């Protein structure tokens, strides 16, 4: 596909310093000019001041200027704004106010890491030693930004903006509630959710395997059990393992591994999911606050999140 990665995001919160400290503890490292960086993706998160928590900007990688021009043409045909330059296209979703910047960038290449060896029935791949996952002592470092989840008051309009305008592909839908959209081979890079107010629901960060999900969450909860939201579990849409935590502004942050990969669009058939199947395959049920955040009423009235 012409688009090839979710390059970075900018989020707005009332308390940038606290939120930056949280994501540094989460495993992101200081990057250039105030950005926070992942191991493979580079500078991928910037935190700025805003009255309420929100997604301010998404940056998306494209191969060449023809890709930018094609997106600009689609956006204008749908009457979305589009400012086309030599190396980037700037637009915004009228429903949420989120700015989208599509830029000519190199594709992300990740060095593979073998998580095993794993033993199983009739398969003793690891003999005479403890599992590598329990021997790791290094801090968990997210490899890349996987996706962001955006709540919108106009699901149809925001879905059309990303899918029909920018050129994201649809992977799955949640009936009357959401759309899983991708701008890479990952199952989803943006999930659009229907809501009574616009806000950032969560961001998701790839780690090596399920052991690093558990190690990362355990570290984050050691002195702050109140950060726990939901996990450990495995989603149906995307198939990934997950564990969700909460940052100081009220946004959820997810460690994930083993996401579905869609290389050939012809071999993938989107599903329309209903009920719990749209949320998870196994694990504890999601808490009510995951579906209806505790600060939802405050967000609706424009009050500050603390």
N, C-alpha and C positions, 0 to 999 in steps of 0.2 A: 504494500500500500504506500501511497505517496507520503502520508504522515508516518513517523516511525518511533516516536517516543514522547512521553510526558517528561519534559526536561526539568521543570521546576515550578514551584508555586510561591505566591506571596499570600500570607494570611494576616488579617488584622485582628488585634485583641486590645482590650483596655489596659493590659498589664504586660507590655513587651518584655521587660527584664525578667520577670518570673517565668514567663513562657519560654524564653530563650534558654534559661537555666534548666528548665525541665527537659527540653529536647537535646540539650548537651548531655544531660544525665542519661537520656534515652539512647544515646550512642552516636548522635551526629557530632561532627567536629567543626570548629570555627573555619570558615572559608574566607573568601575575598569580600571586602566591602560590606561586612555585616551579614553575609550569607552563612548558612550552616550546610555542611557537606556530608555526603555519603561516601563510602569507600570507592564505589565504581561510578556513580552518577555525577560526582563533583558537587558544585554548589546547587542545592535543590530546594532549600527552604529559607525564606526570609520572613521575619516577623516585624510588623509595623504597628503603630498605634491606630486604633479605631474605636469608636464609641461602643460597639458590640462586636462579638466574635463573628468573623466572616471570611469567606474566600475572596481575596482582592483580585488576584491575577493568576492565570495559568499560562505557562510557556510550553510550546509544542514544537518538536523538531520536524522539519521537512527536508527533502533531498535537494531541491533546486527551485529556481525562480518560477518555472512553469507550474510547480505545485502550488506556490503562493498565488499565482495569477488564477489558477483554476478555482481555488478556494474563494478568492475575492469575487470571481464571477458568480459562483453559487450563492454567496452571501448577498450580493446585490440583487440577484434575481428574486431572493426571498425577502428583500427590503430590510436586511440587516446592514448596519454600517460596516464599511470596509475601507481602511487606509492602506494602500499597497505601496511599499517601498522596494528598494533593490534587494534587500536581504531579509525583510520581515513584513508581515501583514499584521495590522493591529485592528481589533474589532471588540465588541462587547455584547453580552447577552442582555437585551432590554429587560427581561424578567427579573434577573438577579443583580444586574450591574457588574457582574464579573467581567474583567478585561481578559481577552485572549490574545496572545502574541504568538504567531507562527513564524519560526525563524529557520533559515537554512543552517543546518547543523550536521556534523558527522553522526553516524549511527553509533549507538552505544554497544560496545563489545565487552563482554564479561568473561573473565577467565573462569572456567568450570572448577568447582571444588567438590571432591568426593567426600560425602558425609559419612559413609560407612567405614568399615564393613559391618553389615548387620547379619545376625544369625536368625534362622527361621526353621520351620518344620522341614527336616531332612536336608538342611543347608547350614553347615557350620563354617561360615566364611570368616569368623573371628574365633580363634582358638588360643587359649592360654593367656589372654589379656582382657582387661576391662574395656568396656565400650569407650571409644574416643569421646563421645558426647559428655560423659561424666568426668573426663579428665581435663577438659578445657578450663583454663583459668583466666584467659584473656577476656577483656570486656567485649560485650556484644556490640558489633558495629553494623548497622544497616548497610546493605550492599547498594540499594537504590530506592528511590521513591516509586511505589507501585501505582497508587491511585489516590484520588480525592473524591469525597462524597459531598455533593452539593444539594441542599434542600432548596426547593423553588416553589413559588406560589403559582407558577404556570408550567406544569409538567410538559404539556404539548409544545409550548414555545421553546423552552430550554432544550428539550430533546431535539427539536428541529434545528436549533442553533448549532449544537455540537455535531449532530449526525448529518443533516442535510446541507448545512452551511459549511462548517469547517471540514467535514469529510470523515468523521469518526464512523466506525462500523458498529452495528448493534450485535451484541453477543447473546443477551437474554433480556427478558422483561419481567417485572413484577406486576401482575395484573392491577391496573388502575393506580399504581403506586410508584413505579420506578423503571429506569432503563439503564442497563449495564452497557457502556460504550467504550470502545477501544480505539487508540491511535497508535497501537503497536501490536506485537504478536501476543501480548498478555491478554487474558480474558477481558479485563476491564481496566481502564485508566481513569475514567470518570463514571461515577454512578450518580444519576440524577434522581432525586426523591421528591415526591409530592408532599408539601407541608404548608401550614398556614402562614409561614414567614420564612424569609430567606436566611440561611445560616450555613456554616461549615459543619457538617456532621462529623466526619473523621478523615484522617489521612492514614495511609497504609504504607509500611516500610518492609522491604524484603530482607530477610536474614537467611542464613545458610540452610537451616533445617529445623525440625520440630524441637530439637534440643536447644537451639539458640532462641527459639520463641520462649521456651520455659525458663532458660537462664536469664534472658532479658527481662521478662516479667517478674521473676523472682527478685532480681536486683532492684527493680523499680518499686516493688512492694515492701521491701525489707524494712524500711523506716516509714513507709507511707501506705499502709493497707487501704486507705480510703481511695487510692488511685484505681483500684480494681473495678472493672466494669463487667467484662464478660469473657469467659474462656476457661480452660482450653477447649477448643472445638474444631470442627471442620465444616466449611461452607459447602452447600450444593452448587450454587452459582460461582464458578471459578475453582471449586474443589479445594481451595487452599486451607491449610491449618491456620488458626488465628488465636490471638489473645488481645483483648482491648483494654486500654488504660485511659485515664482522663487527665488532661493537662490542666494547669491552674485557671485557664480561661473558660473551661468547660467543654473544649473540643475533645473528642476521642482520638486516640492514636493506636494503631494496630501494628503488631509484629505479625508477619505472615511468611509462609514458605509453601512451595509446591503448588503454584498457580497454574491453571490450565493455559496452554499455549496454542494459539490459532495461527498457523502459517498459511494454510490454504482455505480461503473463505468458502470454497465449494464443498469442503468436507465438514463444515460446521453448520448445524441447524439451531437457530435460537429457539429457546423455550419461553413460554409465558408461565411463570411460576406463581403459585398461590399459597397462602398460609405459611406455615413454618418451613415448608420446603424451599421457599424463597430465601430463607435466612440461614438455615444450617442443616447439615446431614446428621451430625451427632455432636454431643456435648451438652452442657447445661442449657436450659432455656434462657433466652435473653431477658434481662431485667426490664421492667417497664420503662426505666430511664433511657434505655438504648433506643426504644422506639419513640418515646416522647420525653426528650431531655428535660431535666428538672428546671432549667432556666427558660423553658419555652414561653411561659407567660411573660417573663421579663423581656425576652427578645421581641415579643409581639407588641409590647408597649414602648419599646425603645430604651428600656432601662439598661444600665451598664451591667455586664457580667463580671463577677469578682471571684 
